[in-house]
Amino acid sequence: MNPDVFIHGVVNGSYGASFFVTQVCEALFHYQALFDMLEVNVPRDDDQRSLMKRDLLRREAGNVIACEGSERVKRSETYNQWQVKNLRAGFEQLSLNVDIMKRFKDKVKGSYTRTLSLTKIMEG
């Protein structure tokens, strides 16, 4: 593969830190943000909300906090760590295109509602 543009979505976190307390605190901050987004955007009685919390977020959070070595499937690195890896792989960071950013913001503003369903979020 030789892409002209590679967009890397990064979860900026350090819940892969060596110290257990740091792992737990960072994981709590990360997952609290996800649960807060669900709280604001998806009604509590939505079956898909329960499914996402039960089957995805619970398993993922437990794996981050309780598992080590080969048992751990979810790993995080900071933005700086990913940036170094990408540069070593030969990628270069492009400057932000203001027009693309404006179109993206307009699209988000146009589709956002307080009761946005999880299906709409997942479909993009």
C-alpha positions as CSV (number, residue, x, y, z in Angstrom):
1,M,0.0,0.0,0.0
2,N,1.1,3.5,-0.8
3,P,-1.6,5.9,0.2
4,D,-1.6,9.5,-0.6
5,V,-3.2,10.3,2.7
6,F,-3.5,8.2,5.9
7,I,-5.8,9.4,8.6
8,H,-5.0,7.9,12.0
9,G,-7.7,8.2,14.7
10,V,-5.9,8.0,18.0
11,V,-7.2,7.4,21.5
12,N,-4.8,9.5,23.5
13,G,-4.4,7.6,26.7
14,S,-1.8,6.2,29.0
15,Y,-3.8,3.4,30.5
16,G,-1.0,1.1,29.4
17,A,1.3,2.7,32.0
18,S,3.5,0.6,34.2
19,F,1.9,1.7,37.5
20,F,-1.5,0.1,38.3
21,V,-3.0,3.2,39.9
22,T,-2.1,5.3,36.8
23,Q,-3.7,2.6,34.6
24,V,-6.9,2.7,36.6
25,C,-7.1,6.5,36.8
26,E,-6.5,6.9,33.0
27,A,-8.9,4.2,32.1
28,L,-11.6,5.8,34.4
29,F,-11.1,9.2,32.7
30,H,-11.3,7.6,29.2
31,Y,-14.4,5.4,29.9
32,Q,-16.2,8.1,31.9
33,A,-16.0,10.4,28.8
34,L,-17.6,7.6,26.7
35,F,-20.3,7.0,29.2
36,D,-21.0,10.7,29.5
37,M,-21.4,10.9,25.7
38,L,-23.9,8.0,25.9
39,E,-25.8,9.7,28.7
40,V,-26.2,13.0,26.7
41,N,-27.0,11.5,23.3
42,V,-28.8,8.1,23.8
43,P,-32.0,7.6,25.8
44,R,-31.6,5.3,28.8
45,D,-34.2,2.9,27.6
46,D,-32.5,2.4,24.2
47,D,-31.6,-1.3,23.8
48,Q,-28.5,-0.4,21.7
49,R,-27.2,1.7,24.6
50,S,-27.5,-1.2,27.0
51,L,-25.9,-3.5,24.4
52,M,-23.0,-1.1,23.9
53,K,-22.4,-0.6,27.6
54,R,-22.7,-4.3,28.5
55,D,-21.0,-6.0,25.6
56,L,-18.4,-3.5,24.4
57,L,-17.5,-0.9,27.0
58,R,-17.7,-3.2,30.1
59,R,-15.5,-5.9,28.4
60,E,-13.0,-3.3,27.1
61,A,-12.7,-1.5,30.4
62,G,-12.2,-4.7,32.3
63,N,-9.6,-5.9,29.9
64,V,-7.6,-2.6,30.2
65,I,-7.7,-2.6,34.0
66,A,-7.5,-6.3,34.9
67,C,-5.4,-8.0,32.1
68,E,-1.7,-8.1,31.4
69,G,0.5,-9.6,28.7
70,S,-1.1,-11.7,26.0
71,E,-4.5,-11.6,27.8
72,R,-4.7,-7.9,27.2
73,V,-6.2,-7.0,23.9
74,K,-6.8,-3.3,24.3
75,R,-3.7,-1.1,24.4
76,S,-3.3,2.6,24.3
77,E,-0.5,4.9,23.6
78,T,-0.2,8.7,23.8
79,Y,-0.5,10.9,20.7
80,N,3.3,11.5,20.9
81,Q,4.1,7.8,20.8
82,W,1.9,7.3,17.7
83,Q,3.4,10.3,16.1
84,V,6.9,8.9,16.5
85,K,5.8,5.5,15.1
86,N,4.2,7.1,12.1
87,L,7.2,9.3,11.4
88,R,9.5,6.2,11.6
89,A,7.1,4.4,9.1
90,G,7.8,7.2,6.6
91,F,4.6,9.2,7.1
92,E,4.7,13.0,7.3
93,Q,2.1,15.2,9.1
94,L,0.1,17.4,6.8
95,S,-1.1,20.8,7.8
96,L,-4.8,21.2,8.7
97,N,-7.0,22.0,5.7
98,V,-9.3,24.7,7.0
99,D,-12.0,24.1,4.4
100,I,-12.2,20.4,5.2
101,M,-12.4,21.2,8.9
102,K,-15.2,23.7,8.3
103,R,-17.2,21.1,6.2
104,F,-16.7,18.5,9.0
105,K,-17.9,20.9,11.7
106,D,-21.0,21.9,9.6
107,K,-21.8,18.2,9.0
108,V,-21.6,17.5,12.8
109,K,-23.7,20.6,13.6
110,G,-26.3,19.6,11.0
111,S,-26.8,16.0,12.3
112,Y,-26.5,16.5,16.0
113,T,-29.6,16.3,18.2
114,R,-29.8,15.7,21.9
115,T,-31.6,12.4,21.4
116,L,-29.3,11.1,18.6
117,S,-29.7,7.3,18.4
118,L,-26.7,5.0,18.8
119,T,-27.5,3.6,15.3
120,K,-26.9,7.0,13.7
121,I,-23.7,7.5,15.7
122,M,-22.4,4.0,14.6
123,E,-23.3,4.5,10.9
124,G,-21.5,7.8,10.8
